[in-house]
Amino acid sequence: MASMKGYLDKLAGVCPREILSMEEEVNPAAFEATAVLRRLEMAAKYPLVVFRRPLNLKGQVSEFPLVMNVFADRARCALALGMRREDSKLALAIEYGRREAGVCPPEVIPKSLAPVRQAVKVGDEADLRDLPIARHHEMDLAPYIDMALILRDPESKAYNTAFLQTAFKGPRRLGLHMARRHSREIVRRHEAAGKNTPVVIVVSHHPAFFLGTLNSVPFDADDYEVIGSIMGENVRLTASESWGEDFLVPADADLLIEGEVLAGCREVEGPFGEYHGHTGPQRSGWVIEVKAITNREGACYQSIFVGHADNWMLGAIPREATIYKRIKASLPNVRGVHLANSGCGRHNCYISLKQSVAGQATQAAQIALATADFVKNVVVVDDDIDPYNEQEVWWAIATRAQPEEDVDILRGVSYKALDPSMKEEGVGSKMIIDATIPVGRPFDRRSTVPDAALIRAEALLKGMI
């Protein structure tokens, strides 16, 4: 069954150079883990990093190695879904979309067979200070756990997953921030009934599980069923320590934190370095009271470097799949959709298509904006441009677009995104750039090298590059 250890073993066998093992002690709460990732990023290197001797919040070497940068490379994401590394562009988004449309019912197993139940701590023994929780950026309020949370809707009984930030506030206390989406509605429904909201933080699991949590299915769909389809296997579930069979948890996870969102309780949360690379504001947020921590033997503790490639790539791939499917339904000639890292994995959308009649570029851009409210800028290019290569996209903008004719600005648009440039929360402007060759009039041909010569060059360079 899928596990973090299984993925690390597979990655080590396929491409061992992509794993960087740090044997020295590091203090994640003092920015030392994220400083390592930032230094690597400055050198344009994005290996998966395993910190073998991270300190926990008690200042002791943690029993849990810290794993970061898992999602910082598209090829590693493809590998996580059982695909070839070379299929990490359009093929990855198409396959994700295909799986997202499926349903794979979970399998419930006894507690005694669940790896995540091999070590169980409850009450005061469930001490968050035993974990190597990272503080990412210098303005962060506290060390943060920034992994996937699972909640269950009290009405439909469907499980919902989302990546949410939780701030360390004490040995059994976390601050929580939620955007106005599914998770907040579930908590609102519990609070309306005067009840706490059960919640489970999946701190570490196979990367495919986390990719699955970012699906775009409707509110009343059960995420466990969708995640299983995306992973390509049944998600094995088991009874939770805190609520038994009333709340099932991933049996093959490395590390879980069980807790409750306290009804009616609000405390200061933030500031926090958000996904867009700016420090978010301090605000009133919810509070989680921790009830139990369970883990498998030899578990890892996983964290995502928010506001960097690890964060952006994870969010981009599932959303690319959704946008591509919506455009494809109206324009079968679409060739690719890419949410670039330059736009934090969500704000800058590049679309390539083989335009047959005038207006299709604008139509594709409008579909993208209607599909994903977080998209801010859309650039549409021809099918000879690789939307995953930003240099080619900007070449097309420079040579195939005239600002006065090919740039549209949409003002006063609903914009549900954390964007420090917005003057009014929830309302902003958006831009469409049509960088395609105009249909129906002569246009200079792109300079190319003949395919036959390229094939010959590939043979000459074999083994050299």
Buried (B, 14 or more C-beta within 10 A) or exposed (E): BBBBBEBBEBBBEEBEEBBBEBEEEBBBBBBBBBEBBBEBBEEEEBBBBBBEBBBBBEEEEBBBBBBBBBBBBBBBBBBBBEBEBEBBBBBBBBBBBEBBBEEBEBBBBEBEEBBBBEEBBBEEEBBBBBBBBBBBBEEBBBBBBBBBBBBBBBEBEBBBBBBBBBBBBEBBBBBBBBEEEBBBBBBEBBBEEEEBBBBBBBBBBBBBBBBBBBBBBEEEBBBBBBBBBBBBBBBBBBBBBBBEEEBBBBBBBBBBBBBBBBBEEEBEBBBBBBBBBBBBEEEEBBBBBBBBBBBBEBBBBBBBBBBBBBBBBBBBBBBBBBBBBBBBEEBEBBBBBBBBBBBBBBBBBBBBBBBEEEEBBBBBBBBBBEBBBBBBBBBBBBBEBBBBBBEBBBBBBEEBBEEEEBBBEBEEBEBBBBBEEBEEEEEBBBBBBBBBBBEEEEEEEEEEEEEEEEEEEEEEEEEEE
